[in-house]
Amino acid sequence: MKIIAYILIILLACFPGLLKAADNNIMFENANELYHNKNYDSAAQLYQQMINDGYCHADLYYNAGNAYYRANKTGMAVWCFRKALQLNDQKNYRDNLLLAQKKITQPIQAAEDIFFIRWWKNLYTMFSVNQWAIAALIGFMISMSLLFMKSIFHKQFLSGGAVKILMSLTGICMALMAVKYYHDTRHFHGIIIDERTTFTSSSRSLSAALSAGIEVEYLNRKIDKLMVKLPDGRTGEIKASAFKKL
């Protein structure tokens, strides 16, 4: 009887999660059906509701991007395809992102970074914060294990220089983890989702209209305004509601 009671408790604990998963699947299928029936706005709303509820899957973002693209909501389409690529780098995701970006009314040509800045960015963005942390932890544990074994067995398993190199690599991984964390939390990127978003330069000598779909870098927030950096290097303010974080 106790076993049956334990099984019932486990099933009851899992039941809400199973119901939520079932509801998400039903909603996803309903959204797909609306899309195939060319009800693109309604399909996009259902997909977005699932995203807002915390459901995270590359196919969900991809389908939502397609619905937004068909509904002529370029900013949201670009955002969805970029989110899909963050989860799973597939050719059809990249192709549809390029199609959506071609619909940007007034694209901004990105300024090319100096080669060593480009190398530096490629280095610290090679892994996520968690992956850099895991690499640092592994290096630290191996280094400590070697030192511990040396003190126990009085035998050098690796040369002193090799251990120092390993510890140096651990330190480098920790530093890159910190840089990546700072970049992700303070200077993340986002997409302009409102068409004709007013951009006021830092010097306030220039005001321009940004097209939906342009990717910008977040710098800081001022109440209902955001300070952002455009692809061409200009900095200025936009309204916070026009920006959707990647």
Long-range contacts (C-beta under 8 A, 24 or more apart in sequence): 24-50, 24-53, 24-55, 28-60, 28-63, 31-63, 31-67, 32-63, 35-63, 35-66, 35-67, 35-70, 38-70, 40-67, 40-68, 40-70, 40-71, 41-67, 41-71, 43-67, 44-68, 44-71, 44-73, 44-76, 47-80, 48-76, 56-87, 57-87, 58-84, 58-87, 58-88, 58-90, 58-93, 59-84, 61-87, 62-92, 62-93, 62-96, 65-96, 65-97, 65-100, 66-96, 69-96, 69-99, 69-100, 69-103, 72-103, 73-193, 73-212, 74-100, 74-103, 74-104, 74-105, 74-195, 74-211, 74-212, 74-213, 75-191, 75-192, 75-193, 75-194, 75-195, 75-212, 75-213, 75-244, 76-193, 76-212, 76-244, 77-103, 77-213, 78-104, 78-191, 78-212, 78-213, 78-215, 79-190, 79-191, 79-193, 79-244, 79-246, 82-191, 82-215, 82-246, 83-246, 86-246, 100-213, 101-213, 103-213, 104-211, 104-212, 104-213, 104-214, 105-195, 105-211, 105-212, 106-209, 106-210, 106-211, 107-211, 107-213, 107-214, 108-210, 108-214, 108-230, 108-231, 108-232, 109-231, 109-232, 110-231, 110-232, 111-231, 111-232, 111-233, 123-176, 124-176, 124-179, 124-180, 124-183, 125-180, 125-183, 127-176, 127-180, 128-180, 129-177, 129-180, 129-181, 129-184, 132-173, 132-174, 132-176, 132-177, 132-180, 133-173, 133-174, 133-177, 135-173, 136-170, 136-171, 136-173, 136-174, 136-177, 139-166, 139-167, 139-169, 139-170, 139-173, 140-167, 140-170, 142-166, 143-167, 143-170, 187-217, 187-218, 187-219, 188-217, 188-218, 188-245, 188-246, 189-215, 189-216, 189-217, 189-218, 189-245, 189-246, 190-215, 190-216, 190-218, 190-228, 190-243, 190-244, 190-245, 190-246, 191-215, 191-216, 191-243, 191-244, 191-246, 192-216, 192-238, 192-242, 192-243, 193-242, 193-243, 193-244, 194-239, 194-241, 194-242, 197-238, 197-239, 197-242, 198-238, 198-239, 199-228, 199-230, 199-236, 199-237, 199-238, 200-236, 200-237, 200-238, 201-234, 201-235, 201-236, 202-227, 202-235, 202-236, 202-237, 206-236, 210-238, 210-242, 215-246, 216-243, 218-243, 218-245
